[in-house]
Amino acid sequence: MNYEDMSDFDIAVELKNYVKGSFSVYADHRMPFVLCEDTNEEFDPCNNPDDMWPIIVDSEIAIIPPVSNGTNGWKAERFYPQNCGKIIEAIDANPLRAAAIVFLMMKDAEKAL
């Protein structure tokens, strides 16, 4: 799947399947959103560090700033030994979004094994 072309909302919808808690998707509103029913707060991992940081830490995803990685965006990457030592990476202007994309790519790689 090409996560880079997905909206932040679509990424949140995909990520909710891997996070503990009960979620509701409200896509019929002007601004669609995912609601965490346990906390009654919006689940917005691409823009809220409180939602994405636990996923980053638990998944051991590295976030590298643009100056250090030689690109125009933040780079998120994860060395993935279960997939023949492959490095899974994504680059985006938003570091949380880049990390979310890497996480979803990791889950795709796990399904392929």
Buried (B, 14 or more C-beta within 10 A) or exposed (E): EEBEEBEBBBBBBBBBEEBEEEBEBEEEEEEBBBBBEEEEEBBBBBEBEEBBEEBBEEBEBBBBEBEEBEEEBBBBBBEBEEBEEEEBBBBBEBBBBBBBBBBBBBBEBEEEE
